[in-house]
Amino acid sequence: MMMKNTIKTMVLLAVLLAFTSCTTHYTVSQVERTRLLVDQKYDRPMTDDISNFIKPFKAKVDELMSPVLGKAAHPLQAYRPESPLSNLMPDVFVWAGKFYNEKPDFGIYNMGGIRASLAQGDITIGDVFEVAPFENRICFITLSGEKVKELMEQICFRKGEGISREVHITATPDGKLIKATIGGKEIDPNAQYRIATVDYVSHGNDRMTAFKSGTERRELTGEDDLARAVLMKYIKEKTANGQLVESQIEGRYTVEE
């Protein structure tokens, strides 16, 4: 027993000495930083070995991403304060309400969630993945009219987000809300509004903190509920009806002096 205690003591002393030896009297006197631009300057040329290694994986990815879902009538881009693609995405979410027995009053889609544009012509699965690469899903949530007005103020502060065709906002150049309507009517502070949006946004992210006061939040969890899956379903329906995918700037967000 004494031997075991002696061994334990020696191990403990060794650990303490190890930590003691790691201590130092040095202090940080200066911190410098610089910005390194990572671009093609540092790219290595593709070698045959690398090309041959990637080839089977690339073939599989191309097979999965190349099928055509439909066609875009014109280029669809995303930019503030209003753009064709940032109008389309919340419209698609409102349209998708029918698959969830939901009737949203309007839709919101964050600009940060749109990561690419759609070119005129064929829209492939890969194109949709580039537009909506994140694992964000459609979500339905209820806000009071008071909080909806607060949300519109936050959208103005951001100089625009994706808003569905039911919404019309008038703002100052410096991002102050002048007026906002839902379905052609002024926002009733005592009413309850059902909103289709992205689960990420529904928790108040991207500075749309009014959503934190939401009630009856309905978050979906399936693969078919991903934003890109919902967009694919919309494109497929358009194609089945012999229609092209299109979206216009309609004056949903107007800037006035």
N, C-alpha and C positions, 0 to 999 in steps of 0.2 A: 504493500500500500504506500509506504514511504517513497519507494522508487517511482511509482506512478505520479505521486504529487510532485516529486522533483522534476520529472519530465514535463508535466503541465506547466510548472513555474518557469522552466527554461524556454518553453515555446512561447509563453506569454511575454517574457523579457525580450525574446527575439523579435516578436511583432512590434513591441513598443520601441525597440531600438531602430527597427526598419522605418517606422513612421517619423521618429526623431531625426533620422538621417536625411529624410526627404524635406524637412523644413529648411527654409532659407531666409536670409535677411534681405534678399533682393526685393525691391519694389519697382513698380512700373513708373517710369519717369516721363515717357512720351509714347503716344500712339499715333501712327501714321497709316493712312489708307489710300488706296488708289483704285481706279476703275479699269478693269480689263475687259475690253470689247472682244467677245467671242464671236468670230465670224469665219468666213471661208479661208482666211489667212492661215488658220491653224489646222485646216482639214488636210488629211493625208490622202493621196491619190488611191483610188480603189485598186487593190491588187487582185490577181486572179484567185488567190487563195481565199480572200475575203468574199469576193464575188461568188465563188463556188459554194462557200459556206452559207451565204445568205439566200442563194437561189431557191432552194426548196421551200423556205419560209416565205419568201416573197411571192412565190407561185400560189401558196395557200391563201395568203392575205389578199392577193389580187382576185382570187376565185371568190372569196367572201365579199369583197368590197365593190367589185365591178358591175354586178347586176344593176340595170337601169330601172328605177322606180317610176319615173315620169319625166316631164319636160317643163322647164321654166320658160315663160313667155318672154322674159327680159331679165337682165342681170338683177339680182336681189342682194343688196348690200346693207350693212348695218352701221349707222353713225347717228350721233346726236344732232339736234334734238329729236328728229323724226326721220325715219328711213323706211324703205320698202320691207326689209327683212325684220326690223324691229317692230313693224306693224303686223307682219305676218305671224310671228311666233305667238303673241298673246291672242290673236284671232283664232289660231289653231287650238289653243288651250280652251277658249270659250266653246268652239265647235266640238271639242272632245267631251264636253260635259254630258252629252247624250249617252255616252258609253258608261257613265258612272251614276246615272239618274240624278244629275246635278243640272241646275239652271243658273249659272253664274251671271251676275249683273254686268261684270266686266272682267278683263284679264290684265295681268301685269307680268312682264318678262324682263329680267334684268339684262342690261346691255353687256355686262361682263360675262354673261353666260353664252353669248353669241360669239364664236371664235373664228368664223370664216364667212365668206360670201358664197352665193350660188351664181354660177355663170349661166348665161342664156343657153338653152338647149337641154341635153340629157342631165338628169339628176340621178346619181348613183347612190348606193348605200354608203360608200366611202365619203361622198360629198356631205351627206347628212351627219355622219360621224364627225366630220371636221367642223360643221356648224355647231353641233351640240355634243362635245366630247366628254362632258362630265357625267357623273352618275346621279344627276339631278332628276327628280321625278315630279310629275304633275301633282298639285296639291290644291285642296279647296278649303277656304277659310272665310269666316264672317267678321266684318268690322262694322262698328257703329258709324253713322254718318260723320260724327265729330272726328273719329279716327281716320276716316277716308279723306276728309279735308286735310288732316295732318299729313297723311300719306302723299297727297298731291303737292303739298308744300315741300316735302322731302324730295319728290321727283323733280320739282322745279330747282331746288338747290343743287341737284345732280345735273341740271341742264338737260333733262330728258332721260326716260327709260322707255322700254317697250310697253305701250298702252294699246288696248284693243279699241275697235272702232266706236264703242259706246262712250268712250271718254274724250272730252275736249278740254284742253287746258290752255289758258292764256297766261303768259308770264312776262316779267320784265327781263331785259338783257342780262341783269346780274342775278337772275334766278329767284325772283320773288313772285309768288302766286298772285295773279290778279283775279282770275275767275276759273272755276272748274265746273263742268256739268257731267252727269252720268245719264245716258239715254236721252239727252236733250233737256234734262231738267236739272235745276240747281240741287246741290247735295243737301239732303234733309238731315240735320244733325241728330235727329231722334230715330231715324230709320236704320235698318240693318241691311248691309250689302254683302252679297255672296261673291267671292272673288276666286278666280282660277289663276294660280300662279305656280312658282317653282318652290319645292319644299325648302330649299336653301334660303330663299327670300322670305318665306312665311315665318321664319324665326327672327326676322329683323335684320338680316345681313344686307350688305351693300348700302348701309345707312338708311334703309327703309324701316326704321325702328317702330313705326306705327303698327306694324304687323305683330309686335310683341303683345299687343293688347287684344289680339284676335281670339275668337271663340269658335267652337265647333270645327276645329282644325281636323281635316281629313287627309292624312298622309297615306299614299299608296306605296306598296313595297314590291310589286312585281316587275319583271323585266319589260312587260308591255306598257308599264307606266312611266318608263324613262322618257325624258323630253324628246330624245331622238326617235324613240319608238312611236310616240304620239305623232310626231312630224311625218314619219314614214307612212303611218296609217292614213294621214290626211292626203299625202301625195298619191298614194295608191287609190284612194277613193276618187280623186280628181281624174286620174288616168282611166279608171273604170268607167267614168262618166264622159270620157272623151274630152276632158278639159285640161288646159295648161295651168301650171301654178303661177300665180301673179299676185302682186300687191303693190299699191301705189301710195305715194305721199298724199294725204288727204286733209292736211291742216288739223291734225289731232293735237298738235302742240304748236301754238302760235306765240311768237315773240313780239311784244309791243313796247314802244318807248313809254 
